[in-house]
Amino acid sequence: MAAFIASDVTVAVVDRKVIGTKHMVVGTMAFGGGPTYPTGGIPLPAIASFGMIRNIDDLNISGLNGLTTDYMTRYDKTNHKLSLFEEEAAAAGGPLLECDTGEAPPARTYNFVAWGW
């Protein structure tokens, strides 16, 4: 199977606000169901897809309708990638480990809130 590329992630902006000198964008992000997790995280579409002009300072992701997901996420601002972490059997009850390359996350839609400009 092929690894994720940025075009495998679909972003839909639902609402935008300007708060002080920052933009806050709320939307959904869908991915999974085929491609595998690449080394270093899932590359995300261009920042313009998230309703930003210059940069994303922070990207918070949660499950659809406020539910938690089976993955913890971390936005890598430097590389504009999304890292996924999960509890693996060997580490049950311990720290979360980054997904293995070759693992294919199921198709899901997530909510996001992005801050930036």
C-alpha positions in Angstrom: 0.0 0.0 0.0 1.1 3.6 -0.7 1.8 6.0 2.2 -0.3 9.1 2.8 0.3 12.2 0.8 -1.2 15.6 1.3 -4.0 15.1 -1.3 -5.3 12.1 0.8 -6.4 14.5 3.5 -9.7 16.4 2.8 -10.2 19.7 4.8 -13.5 21.6 5.0 -13.7 24.9 6.7 -16.9 25.4 8.6 -16.4 28.8 10.4 -13.8 31.5 10.6 -13.2 34.3 13.2 -10.6 37.0 13.8 -9.7 37.3 17.4 -7.3 40.1 18.1 -4.5 39.6 15.6 -5.1 35.9 15.0 -7.5 33.9 12.8 -9.4 31.0 14.3 -10.8 28.5 11.9 -13.1 25.6 12.7 -13.6 22.7 10.3 -13.4 19.0 9.6 -10.6 16.9 8.3 -11.1 13.4 6.7 -8.5 10.8 6.0 -7.8 7.1 6.2 -9.2 4.0 4.8 -6.4 2.9 2.5 -3.1 4.7 2.6 -0.6 3.8 5.3 1.0 5.9 7.9 4.3 7.4 6.6 7.5 8.0 8.6 7.4 11.3 10.3 3.6 11.8 10.1 0.9 12.5 7.6 1.6 15.4 5.3 -1.2 18.0 5.4 -2.6 20.1 2.6 -1.4 23.6 2.1 -2.2 26.1 4.9 -4.6 27.9 2.6 -6.8 24.7 2.8 -7.2 25.5 6.5 -8.3 29.1 5.8 -4.9 30.6 6.7 -2.8 33.0 4.8 0.7 32.7 6.2 1.0 30.1 9.0 -0.7 27.8 11.4 0.4 28.4 15.0 -1.7 25.6 16.5 -3.9 22.8 15.2 -6.1 20.9 17.6 -8.0 17.8 16.5 -10.8 15.9 18.1 -13.2 13.2 17.2 -16.4 14.0 15.2 -19.2 15.4 17.4 -16.8 15.9 20.3 -16.1 12.2 20.7 -12.6 11.0 21.5 -10.8 9.1 18.8 -8.6 6.0 18.9 -5.6 8.1 18.1 -3.9 11.0 19.9 -2.7 13.6 17.5 0.1 16.1 17.4 0.6 18.9 14.9 4.2 19.2 13.7 4.3 22.9 12.9 7.9 22.8 11.4 7.1 20.1 8.8 3.3 20.8 8.6 2.5 17.1 9.3 0.1 15.3 11.6 1.6 12.6 13.9 -0.7 9.9 15.3 -0.1 8.1 18.6 -1.8 5.1 20.0 -1.6 2.7 22.9 0.1 -0.5 21.6 -0.4 -3.9 23.3 3.2 -3.9 24.5 2.7 -0.5 26.1 -0.8 -1.1 27.5 -1.2 1.4 30.4 2.1 3.0 29.5 3.1 5.8 27.2 1.5 6.3 23.8 3.7 5.3 20.8 3.7 6.8 17.4 1.9 4.6 14.8 3.9 2.1 12.9 4.8 2.8 9.3 2.6 0.5 7.2 -0.3 0.8 9.6 -3.5 1.9 7.7 -5.7 4.1 9.9 -9.5 3.6 9.3 -11.4 6.2 7.4 -12.6 8.8 9.8 -13.7 12.4 9.9 -12.2 14.6 12.7 -13.0 18.1 13.9 -10.3 20.7 14.0 -9.6 24.2 15.4 -6.7 26.0 13.9 -5.1 29.3 15.0 -2.8 31.3 12.9 -2.7 34.0 10.2 
